[in-house]
Amino acid sequence: MHYKHLILLALAIFSTKNYAQNIPLYVGTYTNEDAKGVYQLQFNTETGTLSKQQLAIEIDNPSFLQYSPDRKYLYSTNATNDGFVSSYTVNEDGTLTLLTRMRSHGVLPCHISLNEAGDKAAVSNYRGGTVAIFPINKDGSLNDASQVFDHNSEGTKSHAHSAHFFNDDLFVADLGTNSVFQYELKKGEYKLDTDAIVKTKDNPGPRHFTMTKDGEFMYVINEIGSSITSIKRNGNKFKEIDFDSTLAEDYKGENASADIHLSNDEKFLYATNRGENAIAVFERNTKKGTIEKVQNVSVHGDWPRNFAMDPTGNFLIVANRRSNNLVVFKIDQASGKLTYLQEHKTPTPVCLLF
């Protein structure tokens, strides 16, 4: 082969390899003078570098994002006093096209999740204290809510903060009522199974939660209590098995814990602290389900809200809302500990979606 052809072939291989390394990362924001809507960046799974930031769609307060199972569509809550939920087509160039925009049946919707089939979305309304179930059509569009659950009572004001489907169950974390609720699918509708799956002490404020793939263990992050409640499931019974602080022992300031995720191999658990401005890292006993803290590491920013691990499981990216930056960490696969790599400026980031 001619020398010039060898160079062209090498350049082509290098270009293809680098293209394959780059995957999209969508960022939801609180819109203001700088933030305009949903942004898309390219993330390099070899180097951990973020680049090519573009405005995917201009829209108000897309505070939480979720893909359809086939990743052809994207969904967002729009955290406004009117309360909306939106669906979008994902275009080849990474931009988004609005499909439907529906009232969320509550105030300040803050979380959305889809069931495994991708034909239902659960939307949590923080200030309204309601959770709404939206049917999803095959073209990605939303129908109006088929069910709306109201956890408010005469003595207690609800603040529904997140909801996830697991098989035929729907679990809801309600910060206002200090409860995690379980709904079961019966004759095509979700019915409340129990007042709360475990009893809480004091005022922890359950915010988000994550579950193991087999559904045996659940980990709830408590915003007000700056803690994690570890829960074991046995059939339809639930038992608290561990309770741990997310804060470093020497931190005495105010804090509001935010997000929580398991590592891909489920050996480690991560949680964000707003105030301490740190990520807490826990090693997980995969048999017993209990956790032990191994690190509190600075997020190199202010008010870490949502975070995400890339599909390779080698990197963790955190969204620091008040300091307007995304920070990338390298994950040590043996210890689970995080090492700071770099930051990328992004206006008012509040949610990350790979």
N, C-alpha and C positions, 0 to 999 in steps of 0.2 A: 504494500500500500504506500502511496506517495506520502511524504512527510507532512505536506499541507493537509491531506485528508486525515492523517492521524490526529493533528491538532484540532480539526473541526469535529472529529468524532469524540475526542476527549472533552471538548467544550460542551458538546451536546449531552454527553453522559453527566457531566458536572451540573449542567443546567437542569436536567431531568431529576437528578438526585436532590438538588436543593428545592425544586418545586415540590417534590414528594414530601420533603421534610416540613413544609409549611402547611399549617392547618388553620381554619378560621376560628376566631374567638370573638363572640359577640358581647357587647358591654351595654347593660341597661344603666340609665342615669336618672338623676333628678334634674329636670331641665331648668336652666336659668340663663343668664346672659351669655355664658360660655357653652354650656351643654345644650344640645338641640334635639336629642332623641337617642336612638339606638346606634351605636358605633360598631364597626367591624374592624378587627386587626388580623394580621397574619402572625402566627406563633410558630417558631422554628423548634421542632421537637428534638433537635440535636444540640442546639446552642442555648435554648431558652430565651431567644431574642424575640421581642415584639416589634412589629413594623407595619407600614402601609395602612395607617389608621384612616378610615373613611367613615363619613356619616351614612349609615345604611338606610335610615329613614328619619325624617323629622316628625316627631310626635311628642306629646306631653307626658312627662314623668313615667317612662317605661321602667318601672321599679323592679320587676322580676320577669325573667325570661325562661321559656321552655320550648324544646323542639317537639315536633311530631315524631313518632317512632321511625319513620322513613326519612326524616330530616328535610323533607320538601317544604314544610311549613314551620312557622315559628309563632309563638304566642307570648303576649305580655299582659301584665296588669298595668293600668295607668292610674297611679296613685294621686287622685284628685278628690276634692270634696264631693264631686258628682259621682265618681267611681266608675271606671270603664275597664273592659277587658277587650283586647284586640287580637286578631289573627292576621298573619302575613304570609305571602308567598316568598320563598327564598330564591332569589334570582341567581343566574350563573355567575354574575360579577360580584356577588356578595351583598348587593343591595336588597332591600325588602319592599314589597308592594302590599299595601293595606288591602285585606280581603273583607273583614267585618270588624265592627266596633259596637260592642254591646254594653249596656249598663251592667255593673257588677252586682247589683242588688245589695249595696252597702257603701260605706264611706271609707276612703283610703285603702283600696285593695292592695295587698302587699305580697301575695304569694300565689303562684299557679303551678299545678302539676297535672299530668295526664296519666290515664290508666294505660296498661300494657297494650291494649288493643288500639289505643289512640282515638277512641270514639267518645271519650268523656274528659272534661277538664274540671278540676276542683279549684275554686277561687276563694281565698281567705280575705275577708274585709276587716282590717284592723279596728278602725274606729266604729264601724257599724256592728261589729261583733257577729257577723254572719258568715256562713260558708255556702257558696252556690255551686251547683253542678250544672255544667253546660254541655249539651250534646254537641258532638263535632261531626260534620258531614264529610263525605269522602273527598270533597274538593278542598278540605281544610277550613272551610267557613264554620262559624259558630251559629248555633240556634240559641234562642233565649233560654234562660235557666229552666230546667225541668224540676229542680228541687232547691229550696233555700232553707238552711238550718239556722235558727236563731238561738244562741246560747244565753241571751240576756234574761235576767229574772228581776223580780222586784228588788231584791237585795244586792244583786251582783251585776256589774257591767262587764260584758264580754269583750275581749280583744282577740279574736281569732287571728293567729299569726302564721300558721302553715298547715297544710294538709297533704297527705300522700296516700295513694292507692297501694294496696298489697293484695294480690289475687282479688278476691271478692270483698275485701275489707277496705274501709276508708278510715284513716286515723287523722285526728285533728288536734293540734296543740293550741290551747287557748290561754294566753297570758293573763287575761282578766279574771278568769275563773280558777286559775291555777290547776288546770286539768288537761289530761290527754284523753280524748274521747275515741271510742271505736264504733263505727257504723258498719252494719252487715248488709249485704245485698240480698233482699228478699222480694221475690216476684217482681224483679225489674226495678225496685226502688231501694234506696239506702235507708235503713232503720237504725236508730240509736240503740246499741246493745247494752251499754252500761253508762252510769253517770261519769265514771272516770276509771281508767284501767288500773291506776295505783293512787293511793292517798298521798297528798303532798303535805309537807310541814311548813309552817310560817307562810311566806309569800315569795316563792322562788320565781314565778313568772315564766313558765315554759314557753319557748319561742320557736325553735326549730328542732327537728329530730332526724336521725338517720337509722336505718335498719340493716342488719346483715342480710345477705342475699337469700338465706333460707328462712328469714323472718323470725328466728329464734331469739334474737337480741335486738333491743332498741336503746338508743342513746339520745337523751333529751337535754338540750342546752337551755339553762334557765337564765334569762336576761337579768332579772332583778337580783337573784341570789348568786350570780357569777359562779355557777356550778353545773355539773352534769349528773343527771339521774340515769343510772344504768338499770335496764329492765329485762328480765327473762320471761319469755312466753312459753307456756306449756298448754297446747291446745287453745282453749279460749280463756285461760287463766294467766294472770300477769303478776310478777313479783319483783319488787325492787331488790337488786342484789348489790348495788354499789352507789355511793354518793361522793363526789369529788369536787373540790374547788378548782376553778380554771385559773386562779390567780397565783402569781409567785408569792412565796411566804412572806417576803419583805415588802410587798406592795400594799399600801394602806389607803390609797386614794379612791375616788369614785370610779365605778365601772359599770358597763352594761354589756354583757356578753351577747354575741350575735349569731354566728353561723357554726355549723358542725358537719363534718364529713369523715367517713372511714376511708382509709387507703384502699387501693384496688385489691390488695391481697387480704384486707381486713385485719392486718396485724397491728395497725396503728390508727389512732383517732386524733383529729385536729379540731381546734375550736378557736374562734376569734374573740378578743377582748377589746371593747371600745372604752377607752379611759386609760387602762394600762397600755393600750396600743401594742398588743402582743398577740402571738399565736401560741396557744398551749398545745403541747404534743404529749400524747399518752401512748404507752405500749399496752396492747390488749392481750389478755389471756384468751386464746381462741377457743378453749374448752369451757372455761368457767364464765367467760364474758366480762369479768372484772377488768378494770383499767388502772394503770399506774403512771403518774406524770413523770416525764423524762426531760422536758424542756419548756421554758417560756422564752420566746425569741421576739425581739422587736420587729415590728412591721415596717419600720423606716418610713413612717407616715402617721397620719392622724385619722382616727375613727374607722378602723377596719370593719367593714360590713360583711359582704359576701366574699367567698373565695372558692377556687376550683382547682382540681388537679387535672393535668393534661392526660390524654388517653394512654400515654406510655407509663404513667405513674411515677415519672422521674422528676416532675416539676410541680410546684404549687404556686399559684398566682393569687394575690389578695388585692381587693379593691378598697383603697383608702379614700373615703368620701371627702373628708374635709381638706386633705392635703392634695387632692386631685391627682393621684398617681396610682398606677398598678405596679406592684412589686413582685418580682419573680424570685423564688427560692428553689434550690436544688434539694431533692429528698434523698437522704442516705437510706438505701434499701435495707441495710442491716439493722440500723438503730431507729429509723424513722425520723431522725433529727433533721432540722432545716438549716441550710446555709444560704445567706443572702447572695444573690447574683447581680441583679440590676433593677432599675425602675424605668417606667414609661409614663409620661405625663398624659393624663386623660381627664376631661372635665367631669367632676362630680360622679365618679363611678359607684354604683350600688349593687350591681349584679353581673356575674360572669357566666358565660355559657359556651362550652366546647361542643 
